[in-house]
Amino acid sequence: SPAAAQDAAFSPEPFDANFQAAFEQALEELTNRVFKQLRKANGHFPEVAKAKALEVLSAEDDVLKRFHTALSNPLHAVRTRIHGDYHLGQVLYTGSDFVIIDFEGEPARPMSQRRLKRSPLQDVAGMLRSFHYAAYAPLLTATGTVQIHDGNREKLYAWAEVWASWVSNHFLAEYLNVASGAAFLPPSRAEIMALLQLQLLEKAVYELGYELNNRPDWVAIPLEGISKTLAASIS
């Protein structure tokens, strides 16, 4: 709104060297803390996650390198105030439209961090990661009367992957179509995808720390998210 545009707390700001350096430092601290937790916890969560945990542990330097590469060159976009905790649970369907709720940001983060202006692609990454959770969480723990037989688990994983990929690709395509030309998006698809991959990797590392502390049975989901993001080509 015009009023918000005149409020310095909400006015968009460009990425700059100081912000990118501080952002990279914060990402390094997050990675070091979470991977330290993972090393300490390794072996104390479900068998399905142990091999993936070892794979991700061996990729810590790659995670840090990805963050450094993404932030070592100028980002040609602006930063804004964002939702900060955007996922499927924050979107309500009214029957004819969707309503987004809970704009207070991630409750586990201090208020100073929640007020930081970030790329709206952070919220996009949050929704993409939410699709991943929606597909895989029911396969890891019993949900109501749903029981997963071990013999069917691999087959269901394959269907979960198909669903998550289709929904994610459709959501992202529509988002980029509607937001095309916006100042908060870098000018080229390659730059957009590089920034989005950065946000996806940050989100998955953050989720890993959360699950290690709160839901060890779900740790396989962010582990897979980290692995897939590292393996993804930027195009």
C-alpha positions as CSV (number, residue, x, y, z in Angstrom):
1,S,0.0,0.0,0.0
2,P,1.1,3.6,-0.4
3,A,1.2,4.1,3.4
4,A,3.4,1.0,3.8
5,A,5.7,2.3,1.0
6,Q,6.4,5.4,3.1
7,D,7.2,3.4,6.2
8,A,10.9,2.6,6.4
9,A,10.2,-0.6,8.3
10,F,8.3,-1.9,5.2
11,S,10.0,-0.1,2.3
12,P,11.8,-2.5,0.0
13,E,15.6,-2.4,0.1
14,P,18.2,-3.8,-2.3
15,F,20.6,-6.6,-1.4
16,D,24.0,-5.2,-0.7
17,A,27.4,-6.4,0.3
18,N,26.9,-5.8,4.0
19,F,23.6,-7.7,4.1
20,Q,25.0,-10.6,2.1
21,A,28.0,-10.9,4.3
22,A,25.9,-10.9,7.4
23,F,23.5,-13.4,5.8
24,E,26.3,-15.8,4.9
25,Q,27.7,-15.6,8.5
26,A,24.2,-16.4,9.9
27,L,24.0,-19.4,7.5
28,E,27.4,-20.6,8.6
29,E,26.4,-20.4,12.2
30,L,23.1,-22.2,11.5
31,T,24.9,-25.0,9.6
32,N,27.6,-25.4,12.2
33,R,25.1,-25.7,15.0
34,V,22.7,-28.1,13.3
35,F,25.5,-30.4,12.0
36,K,26.9,-30.5,15.5
37,Q,23.5,-31.6,16.7
38,L,23.3,-34.2,13.9
39,R,26.7,-35.7,14.8
40,K,25.7,-36.0,18.4
41,A,22.3,-37.5,17.6
42,N,23.4,-39.9,14.8
43,G,22.3,-43.4,15.7
44,H,19.5,-42.3,18.0
45,F,16.8,-41.9,15.3
46,P,15.0,-44.4,13.0
47,E,16.9,-46.8,10.8
48,V,15.4,-45.3,7.7
49,A,17.3,-42.1,8.4
50,K,20.7,-43.4,9.4
51,A,22.2,-43.9,6.0
52,K,20.9,-40.5,4.8
53,A,22.3,-38.8,8.0
54,L,25.8,-40.2,7.2
55,E,25.4,-38.9,3.6
56,V,24.3,-35.4,4.7
57,L,27.0,-35.3,7.4
58,S,29.7,-35.9,4.8
59,A,28.3,-32.9,2.8
60,E,28.7,-30.2,5.4
61,D,31.5,-28.5,3.4
62,D,29.3,-28.6,0.3
63,V,26.4,-26.9,2.2
64,L,28.8,-24.1,3.3
65,K,30.2,-23.8,-0.2
66,R,26.7,-23.5,-1.7
67,F,25.9,-20.7,0.7
68,H,29.1,-18.9,0.0
69,T,28.7,-19.3,-3.8
70,A,25.2,-18.0,-3.7
71,L,26.1,-14.9,-1.7
72,S,29.6,-14.1,-3.1
73,N,28.2,-12.2,-6.1
74,P,25.7,-9.3,-6.1
75,L,22.1,-10.3,-6.0
76,H,20.0,-8.1,-8.3
77,A,16.8,-8.0,-6.4
78,V,15.2,-6.2,-3.5
79,R,14.4,-7.4,0.0
80,T,11.0,-6.9,1.7
81,R,9.2,-7.8,4.8
82,I,7.9,-11.4,4.3
83,H,5.6,-13.8,6.1
84,G,8.5,-15.7,7.5
85,D,6.7,-18.9,8.4
86,Y,4.8,-19.8,5.3
87,H,3.5,-23.3,4.9
88,L,0.3,-25.2,4.2
89,G,-0.9,-24.8,7.8
90,Q,-0.9,-21.0,7.3
91,V,-3.3,-21.1,4.3
92,L,-7.0,-21.5,4.8
93,Y,-9.5,-22.4,2.0
94,T,-12.8,-20.5,2.3
95,G,-14.6,-22.5,-0.4
96,S,-14.0,-19.8,-3.0
97,D,-10.6,-18.3,-2.1
98,F,-7.5,-18.7,0.1
99,V,-6.7,-16.7,3.2
100,I,-3.1,-16.5,4.6
101,I,-2.8,-16.3,8.4
102,D,-0.2,-15.8,11.1
103,F,2.1,-13.1,9.9
104,E,4.2,-13.0,13.1
105,G,7.0,-15.0,11.5
106,E,8.8,-18.1,12.8
107,P,8.0,-18.3,16.5
108,A,11.4,-19.8,17.3
109,R,13.3,-16.9,15.9
110,P,13.9,-13.6,17.9
111,M,11.8,-10.6,16.9
112,S,14.8,-8.8,15.5
113,Q,15.3,-11.6,12.9
114,R,11.6,-11.7,12.0
115,R,11.7,-8.0,11.1
116,L,14.6,-8.5,8.8
117,K,13.8,-7.8,5.1
118,R,14.4,-11.0,3.1
119,S,13.7,-12.2,-0.4
120,P,10.0,-13.3,-0.8
121,L,11.5,-16.5,-2.3
122,Q,12.1,-17.5,1.3
123,D,8.3,-17.9,1.7
124,V,8.2,-19.7,-1.7
125,A,10.8,-22.1,-0.3
126,G,8.8,-22.6,2.8
127,M,5.7,-23.7,0.8
128,L,7.8,-26.0,-1.4
129,R,9.3,-27.7,1.7
130,S,5.7,-27.9,3.1
131,F,4.7,-29.9,0.1
132,H,7.5,-32.3,0.9
133,Y,6.4,-32.7,4.4
134,A,2.8,-33.2,3.4
135,A,3.8,-36.1,1.1
136,Y,6.2,-37.9,3.4
137,A,5.1,-37.3,7.0
138,P,2.2,-39.8,6.9
139,L,4.7,-42.5,5.7
140,L,7.0,-42.0,8.8
141,T,4.4,-42.1,11.6
142,A,0.9,-43.6,12.0
143,T,-1.7,-41.0,11.2
144,G,-5.1,-41.8,12.8
145,T,-6.3,-45.2,11.5
146,V,-3.7,-45.2,8.7
147,Q,-1.2,-48.0,9.0
148,I,1.7,-48.4,6.6
149,H,2.9,-52.0,5.9
150,D,6.7,-52.2,5.5
151,G,6.2,-54.1,2.2
152,N,4.3,-51.1,0.7
153,R,6.5,-48.4,2.1
154,E,8.9,-48.1,-0.9
155,K,6.0,-48.0,-3.4
156,L,4.3,-45.3,-1.4
157,Y,7.5,-43.3,-1.2
158,A,7.6,-43.4,-5.0
159,W,4.0,-42.0,-5.2
160,A,4.8,-39.4,-2.6
161,E,7.8,-38.2,-4.7
162,V,5.6,-37.9,-7.8
163,W,2.9,-35.9,-5.9
164,A,5.4,-33.6,-4.2
165,S,7.3,-32.9,-7.4
166,W,4.1,-32.3,-9.5
167,V,2.6,-29.9,-6.9
168,S,5.8,-28.1,-6.3
169,N,6.5,-27.6,-10.0
170,H,2.9,-26.3,-10.6
171,F,3.1,-24.0,-7.6
172,L,6.4,-22.5,-8.6
173,A,5.5,-22.1,-12.2
174,E,2.3,-20.2,-11.3
175,Y,4.1,-18.1,-8.7
176,L,6.8,-17.0,-11.2
177,N,4.2,-16.3,-13.8
178,V,2.2,-14.0,-11.6
179,A,5.3,-12.4,-10.1
180,S,7.1,-11.9,-13.4
181,G,9.0,-8.6,-13.6
182,A,8.6,-7.9,-9.9
183,A,11.5,-6.0,-8.3
184,F,12.0,-8.7,-5.7
185,L,12.9,-11.3,-8.3
186,P,16.3,-11.3,-10.0
187,P,16.1,-10.5,-13.7
188,S,17.0,-14.0,-15.1
189,R,15.7,-17.4,-14.4
190,A,19.2,-18.7,-13.6
191,E,19.5,-16.0,-10.8
192,I,16.0,-16.7,-9.6
193,M,16.7,-20.4,-9.3
194,A,20.1,-19.8,-7.6
195,L,18.4,-17.7,-4.9
196,L,15.6,-20.1,-4.5
197,Q,18.0,-23.0,-4.1
198,L,19.8,-21.0,-1.4
199,Q,16.5,-20.5,0.4
200,L,15.5,-24.1,0.1
201,L,18.8,-25.3,1.5
202,E,18.6,-22.8,4.4
203,K,15.0,-24.0,5.2
204,A,16.0,-27.7,5.1
205,V,19.0,-27.1,7.4
206,Y,16.7,-25.2,9.8
207,E,14.1,-27.9,9.7
208,L,16.8,-30.5,10.5
209,G,17.7,-28.7,13.7
210,Y,14.0,-28.4,14.6
211,E,13.3,-32.1,14.0
212,L,16.4,-33.2,16.0
213,N,15.1,-31.2,18.9
214,N,11.4,-31.9,18.7
215,R,10.5,-34.8,16.4
216,P,13.4,-37.2,15.8
217,D,11.0,-39.7,14.0
218,W,10.7,-37.1,11.2
219,V,14.3,-36.3,10.8
220,A,14.4,-38.2,7.5
221,I,12.3,-35.4,5.8
222,P,14.8,-32.5,6.2
223,L,17.7,-34.9,5.6
224,E,16.1,-35.8,2.2
225,G,15.5,-32.1,1.6
226,I,19.1,-31.2,2.1
227,S,20.2,-34.1,-0.1
228,K,17.9,-33.2,-2.9
229,T,18.7,-29.5,-2.9
230,L,22.4,-30.3,-3.0
231,A,21.8,-32.6,-6.0
232,A,19.6,-30.2,-7.9
233,S,21.0,-28.4,-10.9
234,I,20.3,-24.7,-11.2
235,S,18.6,-24.0,-14.5
